């Protein structure tokens, strides 16, 4: 359990889409959810070392940043989820074109 605590304090801010919740008295476990927050699996962590937890997260497809403030590349934004219902959809705002801007300017003549 000490290894898990050490991992959670030092690594959790670097692993994208990993949320840690401390539940007093509960054995530490990794709960995998789908895009709809439905539980897919539970993996006990109490007997694992920090290295084993890091390897497990990498194997599952979690993206680990070099530094906590680093940006996550677009292709890893939804990682580690597989078969995303949002795949192929832009996760950012739609690009604007000159035509879109001209139309917006003509609708807001009071600005």
N, C-alpha and C positions, 0 to 999 in steps of 0.2 A: 504494500500500500504506500510505503514511503516513496518508491520509485514513481508511482502514478502521481503522487502529490508534486514531486520534483518536476515531472514532465509537465503537468498542468500549469504550474507557475511559470516555467521558463519557455515552453514551446507553444502554448495555445494561441498566443497572439500572432504567431507566424503561420499557422495552419489555416488556410482559407476554408470557410464554411464549417468550422468546428466550433461548437458552442459547448462550454463546460458549465455544468450545474452541480454545485456541491449539495449533497443530501446527507446530513449528519447521520451516522450509523449505518449507512448503506455501503455495500461493496461497490467499488468503482467499476463501471462498465461503459462500453461504447454502444450507444443506441443509434442504429442507422435508420434514417427516415427517407421517404420518397418525397417527390415535389409537393405532395398534398399533406405532408407531415404525418403520414401513416407509418407506423413502425414496421420495418422490414426484418430487423435482426438485432440481437443483443450479444455483445462479445465481452465476457468478463476480463478485466484488466488487472485484478489484484495480484496475480502471480507473475505478471510480465515486467520485464525491465524497461527502462526508458528507451534503450536501443530497440527492443522488440516492439514497443508501441510505435516508434517512428517507422520501423519497417512495415508494420501492419497498415499504418495510415498511407504510406507510399503505395503498398500493394493494392489498397482499396481505391486509390486514385485521388487522394486529397492533395491539393496543391500547397506546397510549403514555400513561403517567401524567404528570401535571404535576410531581409530586414522587415520589421513590423510595418514600417511606413511605405514599403514598396507596393506598387500597383499590381493587380492580378491581371494577367493577360486575358483577353476576351475569351479565348478558347477554353480557359479554365474557370470562368466565372461561375458556371453551374456545377463544376466538379465537386465531388466525385460522381454525381448522379449520372446514370446511364439511361439511354432512351428517353431523353427529356421531351415532355409534351411541348416545350417551348423551343425545341431545336429548329434552327433555320430562321427563327424570329430574331430580329435585332433586339438587344437588351438595352440599347441606348435610344435617345430620341431620334425620330426619323430625320434623314438629311433634308435640308431645305434647298430648293432650287431658286434660280433667279425669278422664275414664273411665280413661285409661291410667295416670294418677297414682294413682287410687284402687286399681286393680288392683295396681300396683307396691307401694303401701303395705301392702296386705293380704298380699302374698307375703313381705314383709320385716318381720315383727312383732318380730324380734329387734333391730332397729335403733333 
